[in-house]
């Protein structure tokens, strides 16, 4: 007869101390994404910063890229996950195209140039979870800008302030 054995007790050990984080307040909070303002970093490039953690060197953004958007070539220091909510986009260095419903996983060290086709009929809206930040590169692969969790948080806040928009509290 199959099934689970009831003779062994299930023991759950707490995670090692290095994984335990002591925080004041709730350890899980919802984020009202619709209430967060879009920050226009450049015409056709809008960002909502949903989460930023210096403890984990990670941030989560909702990006809206207009048709024809071409981001600078960049190299990631950590892994990235990109979930496409609507529209489509691709990296110039690869043959595939990400469409609504697809998840792109990028390994640390991935280097590429994001592009939304000029003839796209709608913006690409993508949820990015970025760990470790990235280096933005010139055509000669020289670094012209570094972007990490602190830089993203500062850039989002500064862009909103410059537009006269109140800066929300970001978990």
KANOR-V305737 format. One record per pair of residues at least 6 apart in sequence whose ideal C-beta (glycine too) atoms are under 7 Angstrom apart, sorted by sequence separation. I is the first residue (numbers start at 1). J is the second residue. D is the distance in Angstrom with one decimal. If there is no record, write none. Layout:
BEGIN
i=<I & I>
j=<J & J>
d=<D & D>
END
This chain:
BEGIN
i=<40 & 41 & 90 & 98 & 137 & 138 & 161 & 39 & 52 & 90 & 137 & 160 & 38 & 39 & 51 & 90 & 116 & 135 & 136 & 38 & 51 & 88 & 89 & 136 & 38 & 49 & 50 & 88 & 157 & 50 & 88 & 135 & 136 & 36 & 49 & 50 & 48 & 87 & 133 & 134 & 36 & 47 & 48 & 84 & 86 & 133 & 33 & 84 & 85 & 133 & 47 & 82 & 84 & 133 & 33 & 84 & 153 & 46 & 84 & 31 & 93 & 31 & 45 & 83 & 93 & 44 & 57 & 91 & 92 & 44 & 81 & 82 & 91 & 91 & 92 & 44 & 45 & 65 & 81 & 108 & 44 & 89 & 90 & 38 & 80 & 89 & 79 & 89 & 79 & 33 & 79 & 87 & 76 & 78 & 77 & 76 & 88 & 76 & 87 & 21 & 75 & 76 & 87 & 89 & 75 & 86 & 87 & 88 & 87 & 89 & 73 & 87 & 73 & 86 & 73 & 84 & 85 & 85 & 71 & 84 & 85 & 70 & 71 & 83 & 82 & 83 & 70 & 82 & 69 & 68 & 80 & 81 & 67 & 80 & 66 & 67 & 68 & 80 & 65 & 67 & 67 & 79 & 67 & 78 & 78 & 77 & 67 & 76 & 77 & 66 & 77 & 65 & 76 & 64 & 65 & 75 & 74 & 75 & 64 & 74 & 74 & 75 & 62 & 63 & 74 & 72 & 73 & 62 & 63 & 72 & 61 & 60 & 60 & 58 & 59 & 58 & 58 & 57 & 57 & 57 & 59 & 57 & 58 & 57 & 59 & 54 & 53 & 54 & 52 & 52 & 52 & 49 & 49 & 49 & 47 & 41 & 39 & 41 & 52 & 40 & 51 & 39 & 51 & 39 & 49 & 37 & 37 & 37 & 36 & 31 & 29>
j=<46 & 47 & 96 & 104 & 143 & 144 & 167 & 46 & 59 & 97 & 144 & 167 & 46 & 47 & 59 & 98 & 124 & 143 & 144 & 47 & 60 & 97 & 98 & 145 & 48 & 59 & 60 & 98 & 167 & 61 & 99 & 146 & 147 & 48 & 61 & 62 & 61 & 100 & 146 & 147 & 50 & 61 & 62 & 98 & 100 & 147 & 48 & 99 & 100 & 148 & 63 & 98 & 100 & 149 & 50 & 101 & 170 & 64 & 102 & 50 & 112 & 51 & 65 & 103 & 113 & 65 & 78 & 112 & 113 & 66 & 103 & 104 & 113 & 114 & 115 & 68 & 69 & 89 & 105 & 132 & 69 & 114 & 115 & 64 & 106 & 115 & 106 & 116 & 107 & 62 & 108 & 116 & 106 & 108 & 108 & 108 & 120 & 109 & 120 & 55 & 109 & 110 & 122 & 124 & 111 & 122 & 123 & 124 & 124 & 126 & 111 & 125 & 112 & 125 & 113 & 124 & 125 & 126 & 113 & 126 & 127 & 113 & 114 & 126 & 126 & 127 & 115 & 128 & 116 & 116 & 128 & 129 & 116 & 129 & 116 & 117 & 118 & 130 & 116 & 118 & 119 & 131 & 120 & 131 & 132 & 132 & 123 & 132 & 133 & 123 & 134 & 123 & 134 & 123 & 124 & 134 & 134 & 135 & 125 & 135 & 136 & 137 & 125 & 126 & 137 & 136 & 137 & 127 & 128 & 137 & 128 & 128 & 129 & 129 & 130 & 130 & 131 & 131 & 132 & 133 & 149 & 148 & 149 & 149 & 152 & 149 & 149 & 150 & 149 & 152 & 153 & 152 & 153 & 156 & 156 & 155 & 156 & 159 & 170 & 159 & 170 & 159 & 171 & 160 & 170 & 160 & 165 & 168 & 168 & 171 & 171>
d=<5.3 & 5.7 & 6.5 & 5.3 & 6.2 & 5.4 & 6.2 & 6.8 & 4.5 & 4.5 & 7.0 & 5.0 & 4.3 & 5.2 & 6.3 & 6.5 & 4.8 & 4.6 & 5.7 & 7.0 & 4.2 & 5.4 & 5.5 & 4.3 & 5.8 & 6.7 & 4.5 & 6.3 & 4.6 & 6.4 & 4.6 & 5.6 & 6.6 & 4.7 & 5.6 & 6.1 & 6.5 & 6.7 & 6.6 & 5.5 & 6.9 & 5.3 & 4.3 & 4.8 & 5.0 & 5.5 & 6.6 & 6.1 & 6.3 & 3.3 & 5.6 & 6.9 & 5.4 & 6.7 & 6.2 & 6.8 & 6.6 & 4.2 & 5.2 & 5.4 & 4.9 & 6.8 & 6.0 & 5.0 & 6.5 & 6.6 & 6.9 & 3.8 & 4.4 & 3.4 & 6.4 & 4.3 & 6.2 & 6.1 & 5.4 & 6.9 & 6.1 & 6.6 & 5.7 & 6.8 & 5.1 & 6.1 & 6.0 & 6.8 & 4.1 & 6.6 & 6.2 & 4.8 & 6.0 & 6.5 & 5.7 & 6.9 & 5.9 & 5.2 & 6.3 & 6.2 & 6.5 & 6.8 & 6.2 & 6.9 & 6.7 & 5.0 & 4.9 & 4.3 & 4.3 & 6.3 & 5.4 & 6.1 & 3.5 & 6.8 & 6.8 & 6.0 & 6.9 & 4.7 & 4.4 & 6.7 & 4.4 & 6.8 & 6.5 & 5.3 & 6.3 & 6.9 & 4.3 & 6.8 & 5.3 & 4.5 & 5.1 & 5.1 & 4.4 & 6.5 & 6.3 & 4.6 & 5.6 & 6.8 & 6.9 & 6.6 & 4.4 & 5.2 & 4.8 & 6.1 & 7.0 & 5.4 & 3.8 & 3.4 & 2.6 & 3.6 & 6.9 & 6.8 & 5.3 & 5.2 & 6.3 & 5.9 & 4.8 & 5.1 & 4.7 & 6.1 & 4.7 & 5.0 & 5.2 & 6.4 & 4.9 & 6.4 & 6.9 & 5.0 & 6.1 & 4.6 & 4.6 & 5.6 & 6.1 & 6.6 & 5.1 & 6.9 & 5.0 & 6.7 & 5.5 & 6.3 & 4.4 & 6.2 & 5.3 & 7.0 & 4.7 & 6.7 & 6.4 & 5.7 & 5.0 & 5.5 & 6.5 & 6.4 & 5.2 & 6.4 & 4.6 & 6.4 & 6.6 & 4.2 & 6.4 & 7.0 & 5.1 & 6.1 & 5.3 & 6.8 & 6.7 & 4.0 & 5.6 & 5.2 & 5.4 & 6.0 & 5.0 & 7.0 & 5.7 & 6.4 & 5.7>
END
